[in-house]
Amino acid sequence: MKNLFKKTEEKNDTKKYEDQFLTNRLPANSKGKVVYIRPEHHEVLIRLVQLSKENKTTLYAYIDNILEQHLKDHADDIKAYFQQHFKPIL
């Protein structure tokens, strides 16, 4: 019985990941910035995007979702880092 529950939990975790990261929340005409990604990371990211359920997720949207979550998760550390390195002029 444990195996059945584990598979259900794994499916739920996969669904949560897909809903959080492989969702296109950006307008179709949004203009972003160009960034360079290492080829090995690009290959993994593009393959994940291609597997998304609706095939409407873009690489741009996926990376944006990852960055948004990273900034939320580490907001306190980022603020502390900034304050530590910020030197007032006067």
N, C-alpha and C positions, 0 to 999 in steps of 0.2 A: 504493500500500500504506500509506503514512503516514496517509492519511485514515481508513482502516479502524481503525488502532490508536488514532488520536485519538478517534474516536467511542466505542470501547470504554473508553478512559480517562475520557472525559466521563461515560459511563454509570456507571462505577465511582465517580467522584467524586460523582455525584448520589446513588447508592445509599448512600455513606458519609454524606453530609449527611442523607439521609432517616433512616438508622438512628441517627444521633447526635442529631438535633434533632426529628424528627417522630415520636417514639416516646413513648407515654404510659407513664411509669414510676411514676406516682403512683397511690395508691389512689383508688378512685372516690369515697370519702367524705371525702377530705382537704379541710381547710378552709384557705384561703389568705387573703391580705389584698387589699383593693381598691386598685388603682393606676389612675391615669389615663394614657392613652396618646394621643398626638396622633392625630387622625383619619386622617391620611395613612399613619402607621405601622400603625394598627389595620387599615386596609383591606388593606395588603400582608400582614400577619401572618395575618389571617383567611382570605385567599385561599390562602395556602400551606397552612394547616391543612386547609382543605377539599379540597385536592388530595392529601392523604396517602393512602397505599395502602389503609389499612384504614378510613379515616374515623372512627377511634376516638381520634385525637389531639385533645386539647382545646387551646384557646388558652392556657389556664393551664399545661398541660404543656409546650407549645412555648416559652413565655417562660421557664419554669423551667429548661429545658434550655439555652437561650441564656445565661441568667444563670450557671448552673453552669459552663459552659465559659469564660465571660468571667472568672469569679473564679479558676478554675484557671490560665488563661493569664496572668493579671496578678497572681497571688498575691504575688510578690516586690515588685512596684511598690505594691500596696495596703498591704502590711506596712510598707514604707519610708515611704509617705505618712502612715500612721497614726503611726509612731514619730516622724516629723518634727513632727507637729502635736500629739502627746500631751504634755501638761505634767503631770508628777507633782505631787501636792499637797504632799508633804514632800520 
